[in-house]
């Protein structure tokens, strides 16, 4: 009798867990084929990093850092600040071409990309004011959410992907994001087997011959927020064998694999492409928190500038209309805990993980910011040179009117010391008090609207200058 009861309980548990499985648990689909039967790489969302159809004179690229809900609120405030900054008859937010986001920053980036203006009235209710940590606790403590215990192909982050989908994304896919048009939104995770960023973009998915348009936004956000130990990986199947030897046109050339020195980033991406090209070597791609490899979400933007250096046609197209290059890093990272050095004992899993990952992230970020400053300065000079090369005699006097900057907006720059300390010490989790949300939103707005360099770049109406120049 006891054995029968146990069997019935086990059967009931499996039935309950099976009912909990949602459509978001399915693996990524292979790439669709065009009318000619060939893999249609160009149909994938984000295949072109910077749209060739841009008409504005500002190239504006954003990067939202990791840092849980602290970073999410700060980044959402920054979006509101851009919404309040006029650029001619539009706003700075209207000029944004590309948003690269990682971990906590992926929530406001994808929410805005999907809902646009409505995001400013719904994001707080959908995410910022919700107790997301309660769903994490429920994943571990409530038996009806334990499908990850009895099924090897389901993990704790599959459950969180369904939570994010229910609360925010409501079944939306990258195909829905594509239909919204610019700006392009790149969600970045980490390919944990190779220790490199994995952006959810057309080129990356093309390398594994997979259909990004059909992929749920919630699963990409879950992958980007998959903090190790706490969450399992989001796993993709490598379908590269279905594409044969075909590769996306935007894939890194094979010869990049042999580069070194200053070109190491090109080589890293090219070597990764070679790994993905062989499914026998890497049949699966396991994705965890994007902050492991790039907590500022800047490395994806660096690839845009590398592309411009190697594609003269893309540079010429950009030079024909671009007068301002603005890269804004919205950095909601926490400060290192100063109390560690004052304690006799140092231990505890969360304290060790936080200190070690924070030290690694700081080292990466310092180098990445320096490289990004150099890249922006380089692309501005290249655009000037290209414009002067093709300018008429009348235009020569104005051909160097391109300007640009890398602007780093950080909680470390909050002027009030007590407020700065309070905000930086907010734990990197997915539930924070509403008062802290209010303060972070306000600081995000102020960081943008009060930034002298951004205001300087936008002070002159570039369209009016161009019209006056053309009339001469």
Buried (B, 14 or more C-beta within 10 A) or exposed (E): EEEEEEEEEEEEBEEBBEEBBBEBBEBBBBBEEEEEEEBBBEBBBBBBBBBEEBEBBBBBBBBBBBBBBBBBBBBBBBBBBBBEBEBBEEBBBBBBBBBBBBBBBBBBBBBBBBBEEEBBEEBBEBBBBBEBBEBBEEBEEEEEBBBBEEBEEBBBBBBBBBBBBBBBBEEBBBBBBBEBEBBBBBBBBBBBEBEBBBBBBBBBBBBBBBBBBBBBBBBBBBBBBBBBEBBBBBBBBBBBEBBEEBBBEBBBEEEBBEBEEEBEBBBBBBBBBBBBBEBEEBEEBBBBBBBBBBBBBBBBBBBBBBBBBEEEEBBBBBBEBBBBBBBBBBBBBBBBBEEEEEEEEEEEEEBEBBBEBBEBBBEBBEEBBEBBBBBBBEBBEBBBBBBBEEBEEEBEEBBBBBBBBBBBBBBEEBEEEEBBEBBBBBBBBBBBEEEBBBBBBBBBBBBBBBBEEBEEBBEEBBBEBBEEBEEE
